[in-house]
Amino acid sequence: MKSLNIPKGVRRVLFKTLNTDRQLMHKTQFHSDFTAFMEDGAKWLVENTNIKLVGLDYLSVAAYVDAAPVHYAFLRNREIIPLEGLNLDDIQPGRYSLHCLPLKMVGADGCPTRCILI
């Protein structure tokens, strides 16, 4: 994580991983071997950045084998918002303005969101 050199002041980061190269968001079958955060990576982000939102290009920001500890690190320690299921096929690395338009769902702990990068 440290090698990414996330600039100070960045509050939202989207991670385009091998999930995009493997076209996982376009497949109908679930793949448990997707690329995602492990607990140590999540803790590093919490302890070393001021990030408020983490986005990933598959159905979870947490690895299949480490889901609870990762979500716990993001949500409990700093309330980092996980943004999951992103299609980043044609997105190049760089700085963007991110706008998330969630559906208002009463009593839900998550909901579908339309995300726009400018």
C-alpha positions in Angstrom: 0.0 0.0 0.0 2.8 2.4 0.9 4.3 2.1 -2.6 1.1 3.6 -4.1 2.1 7.0 -2.7 -1.4 8.2 -2.1 -1.1 12.0 -1.9 -2.0 13.8 1.3 -5.4 15.3 1.1 -6.9 12.6 -1.1 -10.2 11.4 0.4 -11.5 8.9 -2.1 -9.6 6.2 -3.9 -10.8 3.7 -6.5 -8.7 0.7 -7.1 -8.6 -0.8 -10.6 -7.2 -4.3 -10.0 -6.8 -7.6 -11.9 -10.5 -8.0 -11.5 -10.9 -5.6 -14.4 -8.4 -7.4 -16.5 -10.2 -10.6 -15.8 -13.6 -9.0 -16.7 -15.1 -10.3 -13.4 -17.8 -7.7 -13.3 -19.1 -9.0 -16.7 -19.3 -12.6 -15.6 -22.5 -14.2 -14.3 -20.7 -16.7 -12.0 -19.2 -15.5 -8.7 -15.4 -15.8 -8.4 -14.1 -16.1 -4.9 -10.5 -15.6 -6.0 -11.1 -11.9 -6.8 -8.5 -9.2 -5.9 -9.4 -7.2 -2.8 -8.2 -5.9 0.6 -6.8 -8.1 3.3 -6.9 -7.0 6.9 -3.4 -5.6 7.0 -4.0 -3.5 3.8 -7.2 -2.1 5.3 -5.4 -1.3 8.6 -2.6 0.4 6.7 -5.0 2.7 4.9 -6.8 3.6 8.1 -3.6 4.3 10.0 -1.6 6.1 7.2 -4.1 8.1 5.1 -7.2 10.4 5.5 -9.2 8.4 3.0 -13.0 8.4 3.6 -14.1 6.2 0.7 -12.5 3.1 -0.9 -13.8 1.7 -4.2 -13.0 -1.6 -5.8 -13.8 -3.2 -9.2 -15.6 -6.3 -7.8 -18.4 -7.2 -5.5 -16.5 -6.6 -2.2 -13.6 -4.4 -1.0 -12.7 -7.3 1.3 -11.1 -10.5 0.1 -13.4 -13.6 0.3 -11.2 -15.2 2.9 -10.9 -12.1 5.1 -14.2 -10.3 4.7 -15.2 -9.6 8.3 -11.8 -8.2 9.6 -11.5 -5.9 6.5 -15.0 -4.4 6.8 -14.4 -4.1 10.6 -11.2 -2.1 10.0 -12.8 0.2 7.5 -16.1 0.8 9.2 -15.2 0.7 12.9 -11.9 2.5 13.1 -12.7 5.4 10.7 -16.0 4.8 9.0 -14.5 4.5 5.6 -17.2 4.1 3.0 -16.8 0.9 0.9 -17.8 1.4 -2.7 -18.1 -2.0 -4.4 -19.0 -3.4 -7.8 -17.4 -0.7 -9.9 -16.9 -1.0 -13.6 -13.5 0.6 -14.3 -13.0 -0.9 -17.7 -12.1 2.3 -19.6 -10.8 4.3 -16.7 -7.1 5.4 -16.8 -5.2 6.2 -13.6 -5.4 9.8 -12.5 -7.3 12.4 -10.5 -11.0 12.6 -11.0 -14.0 14.1 -9.4 -16.2 11.3 -8.0 -20.0 11.8 -7.5 -22.0 9.0 -5.9 -25.8 9.1 -6.2 -27.2 6.4 -3.8 -30.9 5.4 -3.7 -32.6 6.4 -0.5 -33.4 3.1 1.3 -34.8 3.4 4.8 -33.3 1.0 7.3 -30.7 -0.4 4.9 -27.0 -0.7 5.6 -26.1 -0.4 1.9 -27.8 0.4 -1.4 -27.2 0.6 -5.2 -25.4 3.7 -6.2 -24.8 5.4 -9.6 -21.2 6.6 -9.6 -20.0 9.3 -12.0 -16.3 10.1 -12.7 -15.5 13.5 -14.2 
